[in-house]
Amino acid sequence: MIDHKNCRFLIDSLSDYVDGTLDETLCAEIDRHLADCEDCRIVVDSLRKTIYLYHTTAQETGAPQEVHKRLFHRLNLDESLETGSQ
């Protein structure tokens, strides 16, 4: 049976885990959780694919500014962090 408390921990640490900036001990704990939790594996895989697609399509096609704004709004990100504007 899946301990959903660990799922919440994964979500809290997901960005650092995917970015590769999370402590090795915590990464190992998350890796163990992912081995047993298909739902969390799907979340991690989806995030990685989203990041990959964003980077490849934004560079190749120069995504329209409106799409860029909607994406940052939906992800609750500060657009100035990405564009370097204040």
C-alpha positions in Angstrom: 0.0 0.0 0.0 1.3 3.5 -0.9 2.0 5.9 1.9 0.6 9.1 0.5 2.5 11.2 3.0 5.6 10.3 0.9 3.7 11.4 -2.2 3.3 14.8 -0.7 7.0 14.9 0.3 7.8 14.1 -3.4 5.7 17.0 -4.6 7.3 19.4 -2.2 10.8 18.3 -3.4 9.9 17.7 -7.1 11.5 20.8 -8.6 14.9 20.2 -6.9 14.7 16.5 -7.6 14.2 17.0 -11.4 16.7 19.8 -11.5 19.3 17.6 -9.9 19.9 20.0 -7.0 18.3 17.9 -4.2 20.5 16.3 -1.5 21.7 12.8 -2.5 20.1 11.2 0.6 16.7 12.7 -0.3 17.1 11.7 -3.9 17.7 8.1 -2.9 14.5 8.2 -0.7 12.5 9.6 -3.7 14.0 7.0 -6.0 12.8 4.3 -3.6 9.4 5.8 -3.5 9.2 6.1 -7.3 10.0 2.4 -7.6 6.7 1.6 -5.7 4.4 4.5 -6.7 3.3 4.6 -10.3 1.3 7.8 -9.8 4.4 9.7 -8.7 6.4 8.2 -11.6 3.8 9.6 -14.0 4.0 13.0 -12.3 7.9 13.0 -12.5 7.9 11.8 -16.1 5.2 14.4 -17.1 7.2 17.2 -15.6 10.4 16.1 -17.3 8.7 15.8 -20.6 7.1 19.3 -20.1 10.5 20.8 -19.4 12.0 19.1 -22.4 9.2 20.2 -24.7 9.3 23.7 -23.4 13.1 24.0 -24.0 13.1 22.4 -27.4 10.0 24.1 -28.9 10.7 27.5 -27.4 14.1 27.5 -28.9 13.0 26.0 -32.3 9.8 28.0 -32.8 10.2 31.0 -30.6 6.8 30.3 -28.9 4.5 33.3 -29.1 4.7 35.7 -26.2 1.1 35.1 -25.3 1.7 31.3 -24.9 4.8 32.1 -22.8 2.7 34.3 -20.5 -0.1 31.8 -20.2 2.4 29.0 -19.3 4.1 31.1 -16.7 0.8 32.2 -15.2 -0.5 28.6 -15.1 2.7 27.4 -13.4 2.6 30.3 -11.0 6.0 31.4 -12.0 7.4 34.9 -12.1 7.9 35.7 -15.7 10.7 38.2 -14.9 12.8 35.3 -13.6 12.8 33.7 -17.1 13.1 36.8 -19.2 15.4 38.7 -16.9 13.1 41.7 -17.0 11.9 43.5 -13.9 
